[in-house]
Amino acid sequence: MAGLDLATAQTHLDQWVAADLAVAGGQSYTIGGRSLTRANVAEIRRNIDYWNRWVQRLSKGGGMTVRLGVPND
């Protein structure tokens, strides 16, 4: 995602964790005008995983690591 920084990713993660906590307590939660309920638990968890990966990636401070190998016969 171009232009994404750690603070933005952390904000998104925090919102999805708050949604998970609210829904777990039997409440609904609204993000961007969209109401989430228990029926959205799978979506909430997917978003928590997604944003958590971004936070972890951006926290490392390095770019993408590419490793190349030559198979041995």
KOLGUDO-987425 format. One record per atom (N, C-alpha, C, O, CB): residue number from 1; residue in three letters; x, y, z. Coordinates in steps of 0.001 Angstrom, whole numbers, plus 500000, padded with zeros to 6 digits. Atoms other than C-alpha are relative to their C-alpha. Glycine has a CB too. Example, Ala and Ser with C-alpha at 12.3 -4.5 7.8 and 13.67 -1.06 7.14 Angstrom:
<sites>
   i  aa      x      y      z
   1 Ala 500890 498810 500000
   1 Ala 512300 495500 507800
   1 Ala 500900 501200 500000
   1 Ala 501936 501181 500665
   1 Ala 499008 500027 501246
   2 Ser 499180 498810 499940
   2 Ser 513670 498940 507140
   2 Ser 499230 501090 500730
   2 Ser 499739 502198 500899
   2 Ser 500414 500462 498585
</sites>
This chain:
<sites>
   i  aa      x      y      z
   1 Met 500853 498838 500000
   1 Met 500000 500000 500000
   1 Met 500906 501234 500000
   1 Met 501651 501459 500954
   1 Met 499026 499993 501226
   2 Ala 499129 498844 500144
   2 Ala 501714 503171 498809
   2 Ala 499659 501084 501012
   2 Ala 498488 501371 501261
   2 Ala 499907 500556 498591
   3 Gly 500190 498883 499088
   3 Gly 502210 505965 501308
   3 Gly 499508 499625 501387
   3 Gly 499156 500506 502171
   3 Gly 499055 500945 499406
   4 Leu 500473 500436 498688
   4 Leu 501213 503888 504323
   4 Leu 501131 500117 501011
   4 Leu 502242 499642 500773
   4 Leu 499467 498547 499944
   5 Asp 498986 499896 498952
   5 Asp 503067 504746 507514
   5 Asp 499541 499247 501241
   5 Asp 498390 498824 501338
   5 Asp 500289 501480 500340
   6 Leu 500271 500773 498792
   6 Leu 503252 503063 510903
   6 Leu 498836 500581 500798
   6 Leu 497996 499829 501292
   6 Leu 501244 499941 500870
   7 Ala 501067 499375 499212
   7 Ala 500957 505583 512623
   7 Ala 498620 499708 499402
   7 Ala 497667 499435 500131
   7 Ala 500223 501520 500088
   8 Thr 501276 500277 500669
   8 Thr 498203 505072 510038
   8 Thr 499605 498540 500177
   8 Thr 498452 498237 500485
   8 Thr 500087 500345 498503
   9 Ala 500278 501430 499833
   9 Ala 498483 501282 510188
   9 Ala 499583 499702 501437
   9 Ala 498663 498917 501665
   9 Ala 501236 499155 499618
  10 Gln 500330 500226 498594
  10 Gln 498407 501383 514003
  10 Gln 498602 500526 500319
  10 Gln 497870 499906 501091
  10 Gln 501040 500671 500911
  11 Thr 501341 499443 499798
  11 Thr 495294 503605 513937
  11 Thr 498933 499042 499482
  11 Thr 497926 498801 500148
  11 Thr 499872 501366 499300
  12 His 500951 500968 500557
  12 His 493504 501134 511666
  12 His 499916 498760 500882
  12 His 498822 498272 501166
  12 His 500406 499604 498568
  13 Leu 499991 501177 499129
  13 Leu 494574 498208 513850
  13 Leu 499235 500276 501286
  13 Leu 498435 499449 501723
  13 Leu 501442 499577 500323
  14 Asp 500692 499640 498757
  14 Asp 493356 499998 516985
  14 Asp 498485 500044 499810
  14 Asp 497735 499609 500685
  14 Asp 500498 501355 500508
  15 Gln 501442 499931 500264
  15 Gln 489946 500637 515384
  15 Gln 499394 498610 499867
  15 Gln 498304 498356 500380
  15 Gln 499728 500808 498729
  16 Trp 500533 501351 500173
  16 Trp 489502 496998 514395
  16 Trp 500029 499214 501301
  16 Trp 499134 498406 501549
  16 Trp 500786 499256 498931
  17 Val 499972 500658 498689
  17 Val 490566 495773 517840
  17 Val 498850 500524 500863
  17 Val 498208 499748 501571
  17 Val 501370 500235 500710
  18 Ala 501131 499424 499258
  18 Ala 488022 498168 519393
  18 Ala 498682 499407 499509
  18 Ala 497786 499134 500307
  18 Ala 499978 501541 499853
  19 Ala 501206 500619 500558
  19 Ala 485382 496759 517035
  19 Ala 499849 498583 500528
  19 Ala 498747 498172 500892
  19 Ala 500048 499995 498457
  20 Asp 500038 501374 499496
  20 Asp 486280 493220 518112
  20 Asp 499558 499965 501457
  20 Asp 498737 499131 501839
  20 Asp 501374 499335 499852
  21 Leu 500369 499953 498585
  21 Leu 486006 494129 521793
  21 Leu 498529 500364 500189
  21 Leu 497844 499777 501026
  21 Leu 500883 501003 500741
  22 Ala 501399 499581 499884
  22 Ala 482654 495876 521324
  22 Ala 499057 498879 499581
  22 Ala 498063 498611 500256
  22 Ala 499741 501248 499148
  23 Val 500856 501073 500499
  23 Val 481168 493034 519298
  23 Val 500044 498803 500948
  23 Val 499026 498140 501150
  23 Val 500431 499579 498579
  24 Ala 499888 501104 499038
  24 Ala 482489 490448 521790
  24 Ala 499139 500266 501230
  24 Ala 498646 499331 501861
  24 Ala 501470 499792 500419
  25 Gly 500834 499633 498858
  25 Gly 480616 492343 524497
  25 Gly 498525 500105 499662
  25 Gly 497727 500548 500487
  25 Gly 500465 501298 500567
  26 Gly 501402 500004 500388
  26 Gly 477370 492038 522556
  26 Gly 499518 501312 499418
  26 Gly 498322 501480 499177
  26 Gly 499165 499655 501168
  27 Gln 500380 498713 500561
  27 Gln 477416 495568 521184
  27 Gln 500306 500012 498509
  27 Gln 500927 499093 497975
  27 Gln 500733 501156 500719
  28 Ser 499589 499779 501384
  28 Ser 477686 496853 517658
  28 Ser 501065 501091 500019
  28 Ser 501249 501779 501022
  28 Ser 498776 500399 499080
  29 Tyr 498938 499007 500095
  29 Tyr 480511 499083 516458
  29 Tyr 499929 500594 498611
  29 Tyr 499635 499887 497647
  29 Tyr 501412 499379 500290
  30 Thr 500090 499328 501290
  30 Thr 480616 501640 513662
  30 Thr 501363 500523 499577
  30 Thr 502033 501236 500325
  30 Thr 498984 501145 500055
  31 Ile 498775 499478 500616
  31 Ile 483602 502316 511406
  31 Ile 499586 500600 498667
  31 Ile 499026 499908 497817
  31 Ile 501109 498871 499817
  32 Gly 500308 499342 501266
  32 Gly 483150 504843 508624
  32 Gly 498541 499904 499595
  32 Gly 498238 499754 498411
  32 Gly 500839 499422 498924
  33 Gly 501418 500044 500297
  33 Gly 479363 504787 508886
  33 Gly 499442 498596 499814
  33 Gly 498249 498432 499559
  33 Gly 499735 500791 498785
  34 Arg 500437 501393 500156
  34 Arg 479217 500977 508668
  34 Arg 499909 499336 501359
  34 Arg 500878 499342 502118
  34 Arg 500965 499213 499081
  35 Ser 500214 500645 498709
  35 Ser 477765 499099 511634
  35 Ser 500414 498533 499930
  35 Ser 500002 497803 499029
  35 Ser 498525 500124 500432
  36 Leu 499527 501379 499931
  36 Leu 479473 495832 512596
  36 Leu 499346 499308 501186
  36 Leu 499201 499896 502258
  36 Leu 501547 499943 500114
  37 Thr 500630 500790 498943
  37 Thr 477799 493099 514638
  37 Thr 500698 498643 500073
  37 Thr 501711 498418 499411
  37 Thr 498463 499828 499742
  38 Arg 499413 501346 499874
  38 Arg 478530 489497 515650
  38 Arg 500109 499293 498652
  38 Arg 500995 498461 498460
  38 Arg 499165 499148 500956
  39 Ala 499957 500620 501323
  39 Ala 477803 488488 512059
  39 Ala 501269 500380 499245
  39 Ala 501641 499705 498286
  39 Ala 498773 500402 499187
  40 Asn 498799 499519 500674
  40 Asn 480932 490408 511045
  40 Asn 501292 499560 500681
  40 Asn 502356 500096 500373
  40 Asn 499966 501496 499919
  41 Val 498814 500403 499238
  41 Val 483344 488610 513399
  41 Val 501129 499546 499081
  41 Val 502278 499928 499303
  41 Val 499646 498881 500978
  42 Ala 498955 500481 500910
  42 Ala 485232 486875 510549
  42 Ala 500669 501168 499279
  42 Ala 501890 501192 499125
  42 Ala 499411 499009 498974
  43 Glu 499451 498820 500675
  43 Glu 485658 490177 508718
  43 Glu 500868 500816 500955
  43 Glu 501936 501296 500576
  43 Glu 498866 500876 499436
  44 Ile 499233 499251 498999
  44 Ile 486833 491893 511901
  44 Ile 501344 499324 500231
  44 Ile 502378 499992 500249
  44 Ile 499214 500112 501332
  45 Arg 498753 500735 499750
  45 Arg 489421 489172 512557
  45 Arg 500942 500081 498804
  45 Arg 502153 500207 498980
  45 Arg 499699 498533 500328
  46 Arg 499164 499863 501207
  46 Arg 490653 489317 508932
  46 Arg 500678 501364 499976
  46 Arg 501860 501472 499650
  46 Arg 499151 499805 498717
  47 Asn 499432 498657 500000
  47 Asn 491146 493062 509256
  47 Asn 501032 500176 501108
  47 Asn 502036 500859 500908
  47 Asn 498898 501036 500150
  48 Ile 499001 499941 498929
  48 Ile 492949 492697 512591
  48 Ile 501285 499338 499524
  48 Ile 502367 499893 499715
  48 Ile 499477 499313 501295
  49 Asp 498812 500687 500518
  49 Asp 495326 490174 510983
  49 Asp 500705 500844 498940
  49 Asp 501929 500974 498950
  49 Asp 499616 498632 499414
  50 Tyr 499444 499183 501082
  50 Tyr 495800 492407 507924
  50 Tyr 500774 501195 500552
  50 Tyr 501926 501421 500182
  50 Tyr 498882 500485 499069
  51 Trp 499348 498798 499478
  51 Trp 496584 495568 509889
  51 Trp 501134 499655 500959
  51 Trp 502110 500399 501049
  51 Trp 498981 500890 500703
  52 Asn 498911 500427 499131
  52 Asn 498696 493694 512427
  52 Asn 501242 499661 499173
  52 Asn 502358 499995 499569
  52 Asn 499570 498787 500848
  53 Arg 498851 500295 500880
  53 Arg 500899 492402 509576
  53 Arg 500655 501292 499527
  53 Arg 501882 501391 499487
  53 Arg 499554 499154 498779
  54 Trp 499428 498723 500434
  54 Trp 501301 495972 508306
  54 Trp 500766 500676 501137
  54 Trp 501860 501194 500918
  54 Trp 498893 500933 499484
  55 Val 499318 499392 498855
  55 Val 502194 497256 511786
  55 Val 501325 499289 500237
  55 Val 502346 499944 500447
  55 Val 499113 499939 501274
  56 Gln 498761 500754 499795
  56 Gln 504759 494469 512198
  56 Gln 501019 500318 498912
  56 Gln 502195 500538 499201
  56 Gln 499713 498492 500027
  57 Arg 499122 499724 501141
  57 Arg 506204 495086 508726
  57 Arg 500613 501396 500107
  57 Arg 501817 501564 499915
  57 Arg 499223 499863 498679
  58 Leu 499522 498623 499929
  58 Leu 506470 498852 509209
  58 Leu 500831 500248 501251
  58 Leu 501671 501147 501261
  58 Leu 498829 500963 499962
  59 Ser 499229 499848 498766
  59 Ser 507853 498469 512749
  59 Ser 501432 499526 499840
  59 Ser 502326 499993 500545
  59 Ser 499337 499241 501128
  60 Lys 498652 500526 500218
  60 Lys 510853 496552 511456
  60 Lys 500920 501054 499404
  60 Lys 502138 500980 499566
  60 Lys 499952 498779 499089
  61 Gly 499218 498894 500532
  61 Gly 511987 499683 509646
  61 Gly 500743 499695 498718
  61 Gly 501322 500602 498119
  61 Gly 500964 500438 501009
  62 Gly 499301 500349 501232
  62 Gly 513432 497807 506699
  62 Gly 499035 499826 498855
  62 Gly 497823 499728 499049
  62 Gly 500811 498738 500185
  63 Gly 500818 500237 501175
  63 Gly 512187 497359 503216
  63 Gly 499762 498518 499798
  63 Gly 500035 497703 500679
  63 Gly 500651 500600 498768
  64 Met 500285 501381 500333
  64 Met 511163 494169 501540
  64 Met 501312 499247 499815
  64 Met 502258 499778 499233
  64 Met 499126 499908 498731
  65 Thr 498821 500831 500154
  65 Thr 513713 491374 501686
  65 Thr 499727 498962 498926
  65 Thr 498727 498246 498971
  65 Thr 500392 499327 501338
  66 Val 500129 500974 501070
  66 Val 514218 489294 498576
  66 Val 501191 499070 500091
  66 Val 502340 499510 500115
  66 Val 499914 500685 498598
  67 Arg 498931 500990 499940
  67 Arg 516193 486094 498777
  67 Arg 499902 499131 498758
  67 Arg 498831 498648 498391
  67 Arg 499914 499138 501303
  68 Leu 499953 500841 501188
  68 Leu 517283 484201 495718
  68 Leu 500871 498800 500299
  68 Leu 501865 498901 501018
  68 Leu 500534 500783 498770
  69 Gly 499208 501207 499802
  69 Gly 518579 480691 495675
  69 Gly 500091 499212 498718
  69 Gly 499240 499324 497835
  69 Gly 499408 499138 501107
  70 Val 499819 500866 501156
  70 Val 519889 478242 493148
  70 Val 499799 498575 500481
  70 Val 500506 498119 501380
  70 Val 501414 500195 499334
  71 Pro 500228 501369 499548
  71 Pro 518509 474740 493496
  71 Pro 501181 499099 499648
  71 Pro 501809 499254 498601
  71 Pro 498714 499444 499384
  72 Asn 498941 500978 500241
  72 Asn 521032 471937 493783
  72 Asn 499386 498746 499412
  72 Asn 498337 498284 499862
  72 Asn 500774 499674 501305
  73 Asp 500484 501257 500595
  73 Asp 520588 468882 491597
  73 Asp 500713 498835 500606
  73 Asp 500447 497690 500239
  73 Asp 500186 499992 498483
</sites>
